[in-house]
Amino acid sequence: MNYLKEMNIKFFDVGASYGLANSENDGLYQFKSGWSNTKLMVYLCGCILDNEKYNELNQLKNINKNDYFPEYRFGEFL
Protein backbone atom coordinates (compact mmCIF):
# COMPACT_ATOMS: atom_id res chain seq x y z
CA MET A 1 0.00 0.00 0.00
CA ASN A 2 2.93 2.33 0.63
CA TYR A 3 4.07 1.76 -2.96
CA LEU A 4 0.62 2.68 -4.26
CA LYS A 5 0.66 5.81 -2.13
CA GLU A 6 4.04 6.78 -3.60
CA MET A 7 2.59 6.24 -7.08
CA ASN A 8 -0.26 8.62 -6.15
CA ILE A 9 -2.86 5.82 -6.37
CA LYS A 10 -5.82 7.05 -4.36
CA PHE A 11 -7.89 3.88 -4.14
CA PHE A 12 -7.06 0.27 -3.44
CA ASP A 13 -9.58 -2.55 -3.81
CA VAL A 14 -9.48 -5.08 -0.94
CA GLY A 15 -12.42 -6.99 -2.40
CA ALA A 16 -15.80 -7.63 -0.90
CA SER A 17 -17.45 -10.17 1.30
CA TYR A 18 -18.33 -13.67 0.16
CA GLY A 19 -21.17 -14.15 -2.30
CA LEU A 20 -23.15 -11.83 -4.49
CA ALA A 21 -24.56 -9.48 -1.83
CA ASN A 22 -22.76 -7.60 0.92
CA SER A 23 -24.27 -8.03 4.34
CA GLU A 24 -23.24 -5.70 7.12
CA ASN A 25 -23.59 -8.68 9.50
CA ASP A 26 -20.98 -10.68 7.56
CA GLY A 27 -17.68 -10.98 9.43
CA LEU A 28 -15.51 -10.57 6.33
CA TYR A 29 -17.49 -7.49 5.31
CA GLN A 30 -16.99 -5.99 8.78
CA PHE A 31 -13.26 -6.83 8.76
CA LYS A 32 -12.65 -5.22 5.38
CA SER A 33 -14.81 -2.22 6.28
CA GLY A 34 -12.39 -1.57 9.15
CA TRP A 35 -9.67 -0.83 6.58
CA SER A 36 -11.68 1.71 4.67
CA ASN A 37 -13.29 5.08 5.06
CA THR A 38 -15.32 4.85 1.84
CA LYS A 39 -17.13 2.42 -0.46
CA LEU A 40 -16.89 2.55 -4.25
CA MET A 41 -18.14 0.42 -7.12
CA VAL A 42 -15.26 -1.58 -8.62
CA TYR A 43 -15.15 -2.81 -12.18
CA LEU A 44 -12.73 -5.64 -12.83
CA CYS A 45 -11.08 -6.35 -16.14
CA GLY A 46 -13.70 -8.16 -18.21
CA CYS A 47 -11.45 -9.48 -20.92
CA ILE A 48 -9.18 -12.45 -21.54
CA LEU A 49 -5.51 -11.53 -21.26
CA ASP A 50 -4.07 -15.04 -21.71
CA ASN A 51 -6.15 -17.03 -24.22
CA GLU A 52 -4.08 -20.19 -23.82
CA LYS A 53 -4.52 -20.31 -20.04
CA TYR A 54 -8.20 -19.37 -20.29
CA ASN A 55 -8.88 -22.21 -22.74
CA GLU A 56 -6.92 -24.60 -20.52
CA LEU A 57 -9.10 -23.69 -17.51
CA ASN A 58 -12.26 -24.21 -19.58
CA GLN A 59 -11.02 -27.63 -20.73
CA LEU A 60 -10.19 -28.66 -17.15
CA LYS A 61 -13.78 -27.86 -16.13
CA ASN A 62 -15.16 -29.43 -19.32
CA ILE A 63 -16.97 -26.19 -20.14
CA ASN A 64 -18.56 -25.57 -23.51
CA LYS A 65 -19.23 -22.05 -24.80
CA ASN A 66 -21.87 -20.17 -22.81
CA ASP A 67 -22.82 -16.58 -22.00
CA TYR A 68 -21.20 -16.66 -18.54
CA PHE A 69 -17.87 -14.90 -18.00
CA PRO A 70 -15.47 -16.28 -17.12
CA GLU A 71 -16.78 -19.51 -18.60
CA TYR A 72 -14.78 -21.80 -16.30
CA ARG A 73 -16.70 -20.36 -13.30
CA PHE A 74 -20.12 -21.17 -14.77
CA GLY A 75 -22.46 -22.68 -12.16
CA GLU A 76 -20.31 -21.65 -9.22
CA PHE A 77 -23.12 -19.74 -7.50
CA LEU A 78 -26.04 -21.98 -8.50
Secondary structure as UniProt FT lines:
FT   HELIX           2..6
FT   TURN            7..8
FT   TURN            24..25
FT   HELIX           27..33
FT   TURN            34..35
FT   HELIX           51..60
FT   TURN            61..62
FT   HELIX           71..73
FT   TURN            74..77
//
